[in-house]
Amino acid sequence: MALKSSAGLAASALVLALSLSACNGSKPEADASTGAVVDSSIGAVDAGDTIEAREDNFKAIAKSMKANKAELDKSTPDFDAIAKNATAMVENAEKIPALFPAGTGPESGEKTEALATIWQKPDDFKAASTKLIDASMALRTAAEAKDLTATKAAFGQAGMACKGCHDEFRKEDKD
């Protein structure tokens, strides 16, 4: 009888050990492609960390835009710097849709400027991010060609893409 109890206990311990190892400690992991923080053991998104990641992404886009504006305000802009910044804009703009998973909007209880419209009109939101990607690619192409007129026009289009998205999908900051 004691042998059966020991075998049963050992089997239970083995099942528990395997269960815990499969769980991988359930530590949330950042998705390197988006910055969204996902608990892989349950597929849940950490709203606060994801909101922070998307804010950081938008700050990086804004930094690139400001750097390009500073270059374009010079009498002889550094087209290589503009092209490099435009490449960073493309890379960051491509991350935008994935940085807005369900559960990271106003309903999350976290502070966010994202309007619920993002999740209500996902195709429109994706189209808005695509406009920024396309405008940033055009900016890079114009800068690589060292064409000042085309670079300024493409920069304006990138700015309009940002504004269009902000107007429809971002809560107005009233502070």
Residue frames as qw, qx, qy, qz and C-alpha x, y, z in Angstrom:
[[0.000, 0.886, 0.464, 0.000, 0.00, 0.00, 0.00],
 [0.308, -0.792, 0.106, 0.517, 2.82, 2.41, 0.88],
 [0.430, -0.086, 0.604, 0.665, 4.37, 1.67, -2.52],
 [0.201, 0.655, 0.636, 0.354, 1.14, 2.72, -4.27],
 [0.169, -0.936, -0.228, 0.209, 1.00, 5.97, -2.27],
 [0.415, -0.567, 0.344, 0.622, 4.63, 6.77, -3.08],
 [0.370, 0.194, 0.675, 0.608, 4.05, 6.07, -6.78],
 [0.069, 0.818, 0.547, 0.162, 0.94, 8.25, -6.78],
 [0.288, -0.873, -0.028, 0.393, 2.78, 11.05, -5.02],
 [0.438, -0.319, 0.501, 0.675, 5.68, 10.81, -7.46],
 [0.290, 0.472, 0.677, 0.484, 3.28, 10.90, -10.43],
 [0.066, -0.923, -0.375, 0.049, 1.53, 13.96, -8.98],
 [0.379, -0.723, 0.190, 0.545, 4.87, 15.68, -8.43],
 [0.431, -0.002, 0.620, 0.655, 5.88, 14.91, -12.02],
 [0.167, 0.717, 0.600, 0.313, 2.63, 16.35, -13.40],
 [0.216, -0.930, -0.164, 0.247, 3.07, 19.48, -11.26],
 [0.454, -0.502, 0.377, 0.633, 6.69, 19.89, -12.39],
 [0.363, 0.257, 0.661, 0.604, 5.75, 19.52, -16.04],
 [0.035, 0.855, 0.506, 0.109, 2.87, 21.98, -15.65],
 [0.298, -0.866, 0.012, 0.402, 5.11, 24.57, -14.06],
 [0.441, -0.294, 0.510, 0.678, 7.81, 24.17, -16.69],
 [0.289, 0.507, 0.666, 0.464, 5.24, 24.54, -19.49],
 [0.093, -0.922, -0.360, 0.108, 4.02, 27.72, -17.89],
 [0.569, 0.429, -0.044, 0.700, 7.51, 29.22, -18.28],
 [0.307, -0.258, -0.407, 0.821, 6.98, 31.20, -15.11],
 [0.122, 0.794, 0.579, 0.144, 4.24, 33.19, -16.89],
 [0.283, -0.553, 0.005, 0.784, 6.46, 36.25, -16.98],
 [0.482, 0.825, 0.225, -0.191, 5.18, 38.79, -19.52],
 [0.607, -0.102, 0.412, 0.671, 7.43, 39.21, -22.53],
 [0.216, 0.696, -0.077, -0.680, 7.80, 42.19, -24.82],
 [0.760, 0.490, 0.397, 0.159, 7.01, 41.51, -28.46],
 [0.465, -0.369, 0.270, 0.758, 10.18, 42.84, -30.08],
 [0.266, 0.358, 0.582, 0.679, 8.38, 43.75, -33.29],
 [0.154, -0.748, -0.432, -0.479, 5.83, 46.01, -31.61],
 [0.059, 0.336, -0.479, 0.809, 6.84, 46.71, -28.05],
 [0.710, -0.386, -0.145, -0.571, 3.49, 45.34, -26.83],
 [0.102, -0.355, 0.850, -0.376, 3.86, 43.41, -23.61],
 [0.796, -0.063, -0.371, -0.475, 2.14, 40.04, -23.78],
 [0.533, -0.368, 0.709, -0.277, 1.85, 37.35, -21.10],
 [0.417, 0.302, -0.757, -0.402, 2.59, 34.37, -23.33],
 [0.046, 0.035, 0.967, -0.250, 1.15, 31.90, -20.83],
 [0.275, 0.544, 0.704, -0.364, -2.36, 33.31, -21.26],
 [0.329, 0.454, 0.527, 0.639, -2.07, 35.57, -24.31],
 [0.146, -0.898, -0.383, 0.159, -3.05, 38.63, -22.28],
 [0.409, 0.585, -0.008, 0.700, -1.76, 42.10, -23.07],
 [0.397, -0.504, -0.386, 0.663, -0.45, 44.37, -20.31],
 [0.203, 0.880, 0.378, 0.206, -2.34, 47.58, -21.14],
 [0.282, -0.927, 0.079, 0.235, -0.10, 49.95, -19.19],
 [0.538, -0.404, 0.527, 0.519, 3.14, 48.65, -20.66],
 [0.486, 0.430, 0.620, 0.442, 1.68, 48.52, -24.16],
 [0.078, 0.963, 0.255, 0.048, 0.42, 52.11, -23.89],
 [0.386, -0.795, 0.288, 0.369, 3.88, 53.16, -22.72],
 [0.583, -0.063, 0.622, 0.518, 5.48, 51.32, -25.66],
 [0.379, 0.671, 0.519, 0.370, 3.22, 53.03, -28.20],
 [0.114, -0.984, -0.057, 0.124, 3.82, 56.44, -26.60],
 [0.504, -0.555, 0.459, 0.478, 7.56, 55.81, -26.89],
 [0.544, 0.278, 0.637, 0.470, 7.07, 54.82, -30.53],
 [0.197, 0.888, 0.365, 0.199, 5.17, 58.03, -31.29],
 [0.316, -0.890, 0.154, 0.291, 7.81, 60.08, -29.46],
 [0.578, -0.229, 0.562, 0.546, 10.45, 58.49, -31.72],
 [0.406, 0.600, 0.552, 0.413, 8.42, 59.48, -34.80],
 [0.060, -0.983, -0.172, 0.006, 8.04, 63.02, -33.46],
 [0.504, -0.660, 0.327, 0.452, 11.79, 63.21, -32.77],
 [0.543, 0.111, 0.601, 0.576, 12.51, 62.21, -36.38],
 [0.217, 0.820, 0.456, 0.270, 10.00, 64.77, -37.67],
 [0.254, -0.947, 0.004, 0.195, 11.56, 67.53, -35.55],
 [0.557, -0.416, 0.468, 0.546, 15.06, 66.60, -36.71],
 [0.459, 0.393, 0.600, 0.524, 13.90, 66.68, -40.34],
 [0.036, 0.948, 0.307, 0.080, 12.20, 70.05, -39.80],
 [0.404, -0.801, 0.209, 0.389, 15.46, 71.42, -38.37],
 [0.552, -0.091, 0.582, 0.591, 17.37, 70.13, -41.41],
 [0.322, 0.626, 0.580, 0.410, 14.85, 71.59, -43.85],
 [0.128, -0.969, -0.173, 0.118, 15.09, 74.97, -42.11],
 [0.525, -0.508, 0.341, 0.591, 18.84, 75.10, -42.89],
 [0.367, 0.733, -0.265, -0.508, 20.13, 76.77, -46.04],
 [0.494, 0.399, -0.746, -0.199, 21.86, 73.48, -46.95],
 [0.836, -0.299, 0.242, -0.392, 20.03, 70.53, -45.40],
 [0.139, -0.391, 0.908, 0.050, 21.78, 67.25, -44.73],
 [0.744, 0.120, -0.326, -0.571, 19.81, 64.95, -47.03],
 [0.517, 0.131, -0.837, 0.125, 21.51, 61.86, -45.63],
 [0.055, 0.016, 0.701, -0.711, 20.27, 62.78, -42.13],
 [0.589, 0.135, 0.052, -0.795, 16.76, 63.37, -43.49],
 [0.705, 0.163, -0.613, -0.318, 16.80, 59.99, -45.26],
 [0.319, 0.083, -0.860, 0.390, 18.00, 58.28, -42.07],
 [0.272, 0.086, 0.515, -0.808, 15.25, 59.94, -40.03],
 [0.671, 0.171, -0.219, -0.687, 12.67, 59.04, -42.66],
 [0.570, 0.126, -0.810, -0.050, 13.79, 55.41, -42.49],
 [0.071, -0.036, -0.788, 0.611, 13.28, 55.47, -38.72],
 [0.479, 0.142, 0.174, -0.848, 9.82, 56.96, -39.30],
 [0.683, 0.142, -0.559, -0.448, 8.92, 54.14, -41.69],
 [0.426, 0.061, -0.870, 0.239, 10.10, 51.51, -39.21],
 [0.081, 0.117, 0.646, -0.750, 8.18, 53.07, -36.34],
 [0.546, 0.161, -0.066, -0.820, 5.05, 53.75, -38.41],
 [0.589, 0.093, -0.751, -0.284, 4.95, 50.08, -39.42],
 [0.229, -0.058, -0.861, 0.451, 4.61, 49.18, -35.71],
 [0.307, -0.117, 0.174, -0.928, 1.58, 51.39, -35.10],
 [0.717, -0.172, -0.368, -0.566, -1.32, 48.98, -35.76],
 [0.726, -0.092, -0.661, 0.167, 0.17, 46.25, -33.57],
 [0.211, 0.098, -0.527, 0.818, 0.61, 48.71, -30.70],
 [0.462, -0.105, 0.122, -0.872, -3.15, 49.01, -30.35],
 [0.278, -0.121, -0.949, -0.090, -4.32, 45.52, -29.35],
 [0.531, -0.582, -0.421, -0.450, -7.79, 45.07, -27.87],
 [0.707, -0.571, -0.361, 0.207, -7.90, 45.97, -24.20],
 [0.538, -0.175, -0.086, 0.820, -5.45, 48.90, -24.40],
 [0.024, 0.573, 0.326, 0.751, -7.95, 51.66, -25.09],
 [0.262, -0.472, 0.212, -0.815, -9.92, 53.90, -22.77],
 [0.843, -0.329, -0.226, -0.360, -11.76, 50.85, -21.37],
 [0.729, 0.124, -0.552, 0.385, -8.49, 49.60, -19.87],
 [0.529, -0.815, -0.214, 0.103, -8.63, 52.22, -17.13],
 [0.640, -0.213, 0.106, 0.731, -5.11, 53.31, -18.06],
 [0.095, 0.805, 0.000, -0.585, -4.36, 56.90, -19.06],
 [0.504, 0.115, 0.640, 0.569, -4.36, 57.02, -22.86],
 [0.210, 0.480, -0.090, -0.847, -5.01, 59.59, -25.56],
 [0.042, -0.030, -0.878, -0.476, -6.24, 56.85, -27.89],
 [0.575, 0.066, 0.098, -0.810, -9.89, 57.20, -28.81],
 [0.650, 0.089, 0.727, -0.203, -12.19, 54.16, -28.95],
 [0.630, 0.664, -0.081, -0.394, -12.57, 54.98, -32.67],
 [0.076, 0.575, -0.796, -0.172, -9.32, 53.09, -33.24],
 [0.234, -0.025, 0.967, -0.097, -10.98, 49.80, -32.31],
 [0.527, 0.525, 0.485, -0.461, -14.37, 50.75, -33.79],
 [0.631, 0.755, -0.051, -0.172, -12.86, 51.55, -37.20],
 [0.702, -0.432, 0.447, 0.347, -9.75, 49.36, -37.44],
 [0.673, 0.423, 0.413, 0.446, -9.56, 49.53, -41.25],
 [0.131, 0.953, 0.077, 0.262, -9.61, 53.34, -41.15],
 [0.506, -0.803, 0.295, 0.109, -6.93, 53.33, -38.46],
 [0.772, -0.095, 0.474, 0.413, -4.72, 50.96, -40.46],
 [0.502, 0.699, 0.309, 0.404, -5.23, 53.15, -43.55],
 [0.128, -0.983, 0.080, -0.103, -4.14, 56.20, -41.55],
 [0.622, -0.592, 0.438, 0.266, -0.95, 54.47, -40.42],
 [0.732, 0.274, 0.467, 0.414, -0.33, 53.36, -44.02],
 [0.268, 0.928, 0.122, 0.228, -0.51, 57.01, -45.11],
 [0.350, -0.873, 0.331, 0.072, 2.30, 57.80, -42.68],
 [0.759, -0.181, 0.533, 0.329, 4.35, 54.87, -43.93],
 [0.610, 0.586, 0.392, 0.361, 3.86, 55.93, -47.56],
 [0.067, 0.985, -0.021, 0.156, 4.64, 59.58, -46.82],
 [0.538, -0.714, 0.416, 0.167, 7.76, 58.61, -44.86],
 [0.763, 0.083, 0.512, 0.386, 8.93, 56.40, -47.73],
 [0.429, 0.808, 0.244, 0.322, 8.38, 59.28, -50.15],
 [0.234, -0.952, 0.197, -0.005, 10.36, 61.55, -47.82],
 [0.699, -0.412, 0.501, 0.303, 13.23, 59.07, -47.76],
 [0.688, 0.408, 0.461, 0.384, 13.18, 58.70, -51.56],
 [0.218, 0.942, 0.103, 0.232, 13.18, 62.47, -52.09],
 [0.405, -0.850, 0.325, 0.089, 16.00, 62.97, -49.58],
 [0.764, -0.155, 0.515, 0.356, 18.06, 60.20, -51.19],
 [0.557, 0.609, 0.370, 0.426, 17.63, 62.01, -54.52],
 [0.367, -0.320, -0.110, 0.866, 18.74, 65.23, -52.79],
 [0.001, 0.516, 0.506, 0.691, 15.70, 66.97, -54.28],
 [0.047, -0.074, -0.471, 0.878, 14.89, 69.85, -51.93],
 [0.476, -0.042, -0.154, -0.865, 11.49, 70.67, -53.44],
 [0.721, -0.123, -0.620, -0.284, 10.33, 67.03, -53.35],
 [0.435, -0.068, -0.730, 0.523, 11.77, 66.56, -49.84],
 [0.149, 0.016, 0.329, -0.933, 9.86, 69.56, -48.52],
 [0.627, -0.058, -0.321, -0.707, 6.65, 68.37, -50.21],
 [0.690, -0.094, -0.718, -0.003, 7.06, 64.84, -48.80],
 [0.220, -0.023, -0.634, 0.741, 7.79, 66.26, -45.35],
 [0.391, -0.035, 0.079, -0.917, 4.53, 68.21, -45.58],
 [0.728, -0.072, -0.518, -0.443, 2.68, 65.03, -46.55],
 [0.525, -0.061, -0.767, 0.364, 4.17, 63.20, -43.55],
 [0.036, 0.012, 0.440, -0.897, 3.01, 66.04, -41.30],
 [0.582, -0.036, -0.174, -0.794, -0.48, 65.85, -42.80],
 [0.682, -0.070, -0.720, -0.108, -0.54, 62.08, -42.23],
 [0.287, -0.074, -0.699, 0.651, 0.28, 62.67, -38.56],
 [0.263, 0.036, 0.199, -0.943, -2.37, 65.38, -38.27],
 [0.626, -0.058, -0.481, -0.611, -5.01, 63.27, -40.01],
 [0.601, -0.149, -0.772, 0.143, -4.52, 60.43, -37.57],
 [0.151, -0.093, -0.550, 0.816, -4.45, 62.76, -34.56],
 [0.372, -0.046, -0.067, -0.925, -7.66, 64.48, -35.67],
 [0.734, -0.105, -0.437, -0.509, -9.61, 61.24, -35.93],
 [0.835, -0.133, -0.531, 0.058, -8.02, 58.85, -33.47],
 [0.472, 0.015, -0.502, 0.724, -6.35, 60.88, -30.68],
 [0.292, -0.816, -0.478, 0.144, -8.04, 62.56, -27.75],
 [0.210, 0.788, -0.060, 0.576, -7.38, 66.28, -27.71],
 [0.564, -0.204, -0.486, 0.636, -5.04, 67.16, -24.87],
 [0.140, -0.859, -0.284, -0.403, -6.71, 69.91, -22.87],
 [0.665, -0.561, -0.198, 0.452, -3.98, 70.41, -20.27]]
